[in-house]
Amino acid sequence: MQDDWSLLGPLQWIRYVNKRVTVTAGKDEERRGWLLTVDPVSASLVLVDFREDGGTSVHVVMGHAVEEVQVLEEADEEMAERLRTSFLPSSSCSLDPEELRRRRGGVRSWLQKNRVPVEEEGDELKVAEVLTIRAPYGPEDCCSSNQIILDRIQRLIQNLIQTDP
């Protein structure tokens, strides 16, 4: 279907995301599954297969080995949502609102003490308009596309947790 997968680039790869595909790699290797994402650096594909027993299998096909990608079917809205949410952490936070308010205030104060610009926006903390911290305000609750800032803020929050008895 394409000449050289790794040379196509992200704009062409995105056309295959959320589709059930068959990937041919190497001489006799063939994988089928829902294409969850493509790594923009290595062109590697992440295929997800939802088994009937309720389990999920994930396969990574290295981009350099891909010879052909064929679309078998498009995801309907239900499947697209399942793919979108399958690997997100569960948002079940069993802390009461007062504890969450205390944690949010503690993290905000700690970041300010460490000269990090932080503002409260509803239940979230925003750091320099490039990072968001959601409840329950731990290192794993940080979200940013800037890996350097993400790593530094996560380490700061981890230091707060380690020093807080």
C-alpha positions in Angstrom: 0.0 0.0 0.0 3.0 2.3 0.5 6.6 2.3 -0.7 8.6 2.9 2.5 6.7 3.3 5.7 9.5 5.1 7.6 9.7 7.8 4.9 6.0 8.6 4.9 6.0 10.8 7.9 3.5 11.7 10.6 1.0 13.4 8.2 0.5 10.1 6.3 0.8 7.8 9.4 -2.1 9.6 11.1 -4.4 8.3 8.4 -3.8 4.8 9.6 -4.5 5.5 13.4 -7.7 4.1 14.8 -8.0 1.6 12.0 -7.7 -2.2 12.1 -4.6 -3.0 10.0 -2.5 -5.9 8.8 1.2 -5.1 9.0 3.8 -7.1 7.1 7.2 -7.0 8.5 10.1 -9.2 7.4 9.7 -12.2 5.2 6.9 -14.1 7.0 5.8 -11.9 9.9 2.4 -10.5 9.8 0.5 -8.7 12.6 -3.1 -7.6 12.9 -4.7 -5.2 15.3 -5.9 -1.7 15.8 -3.3 0.9 15.2 -3.1 3.0 18.3 -0.2 5.2 17.4 3.0 5.6 15.5 6.2 6.7 17.1 7.3 9.8 15.1 11.0 9.1 15.6 11.3 5.4 14.8 8.1 5.0 12.7 7.3 2.0 15.0 3.6 1.0 15.1 1.7 0.2 18.3 -1.0 -2.4 17.6 -3.8 -3.2 20.1 -6.0 -6.3 20.0 -8.9 -6.6 22.4 -9.4 -10.3 23.2 -12.7 -12.0 23.8 -11.7 -12.9 27.4 -11.6 -9.2 28.2 -7.8 -8.9 28.0 -5.8 -6.7 25.8 -2.6 -7.5 23.9 -0.2 -4.9 22.6 2.4 -5.4 19.9 5.1 -3.0 18.7 6.3 -3.4 15.2 9.6 -1.7 14.6 9.3 0.9 11.9 12.4 -0.2 10.0 10.9 -3.6 9.5 7.6 -2.6 8.1 7.1 -3.6 4.5 3.4 -3.0 4.1 0.4 -1.7 6.0 -3.1 -2.6 4.8 -6.3 -1.1 6.3 -8.9 -3.8 7.1 -11.6 -1.6 8.7 -12.2 1.8 10.2 -13.0 2.1 13.9 -16.6 3.1 14.8 -17.1 5.7 17.5 -17.3 3.1 20.2 -14.0 1.4 19.2 -12.3 4.8 18.8 -13.3 5.7 22.3 -12.1 2.4 23.6 -8.7 2.9 21.9 -8.5 6.5 23.3 -9.2 5.5 26.9 -7.7 2.0 27.2 -4.3 3.1 28.5 -5.4 6.1 30.6 -5.1 5.7 34.4 -8.4 5.2 36.1 -9.7 8.5 37.4 -11.2 7.0 40.5 -10.0 9.4 43.3 -11.4 8.3 46.6 -10.1 11.4 48.5 -12.7 13.8 50.0 -12.8 17.3 48.6 -11.1 18.8 51.7 -8.1 16.4 51.4 -7.8 17.3 47.7 -8.0 21.0 48.5 -5.2 20.5 51.1 -3.0 18.6 48.7 -3.6 21.1 45.9 -2.6 23.9 48.3 0.4 22.0 49.5 1.7 21.3 46.0 1.1 24.9 45.0 3.0 26.3 48.0 5.9 23.9 47.5 6.2 24.8 43.8 6.1 28.6 44.7 8.7 28.0 47.4 10.9 26.5 44.7 10.2 29.6 42.5 8.0 27.8 40.0 5.2 29.9 38.5 2.0 28.1 39.4 -1.7 29.1 39.3 -4.9 27.4 40.3 -7.5 26.9 37.6 -10.5 25.2 39.1 -9.3 21.8 40.4 -6.1 21.9 38.4 -2.7 23.6 38.9 -1.1 25.2 35.8 2.7 25.6 35.8 4.0 28.3 33.4 1.1 27.6 31.1 2.8 24.4 29.8 2.1 21.8 32.5 -1.1 20.7 34.2 -1.4 18.9 37.5 -4.7 17.1 38.2 -6.0 15.6 41.4 -4.7 13.9 43.5 -1.7 16.1 42.7 1.1 13.5 42.6 4.0 13.1 40.2 2.0 10.8 38.0 -0.8 13.4 37.7 1.4 15.9 35.8 0.8 16.3 32.1 2.9 18.3 29.6 4.3 18.0 26.1 7.6 19.5 27.4 9.5 16.5 28.7 12.1 18.6 30.5 9.6 20.7 32.5 7.5 17.5 33.1 10.5 15.7 34.5 11.6 18.6 36.8 8.1 19.2 38.2 7.6 15.5 38.8 10.9 15.4 40.7 9.9 18.4 42.8 6.6 16.9 43.7 8.3 13.6 44.5 10.7 15.5 46.8 7.7 17.0 48.6 6.1 13.6 49.1 9.4 12.2 50.5 9.8 15.1 53.0 6.1 15.2 54.0 5.6 12.8 56.9 
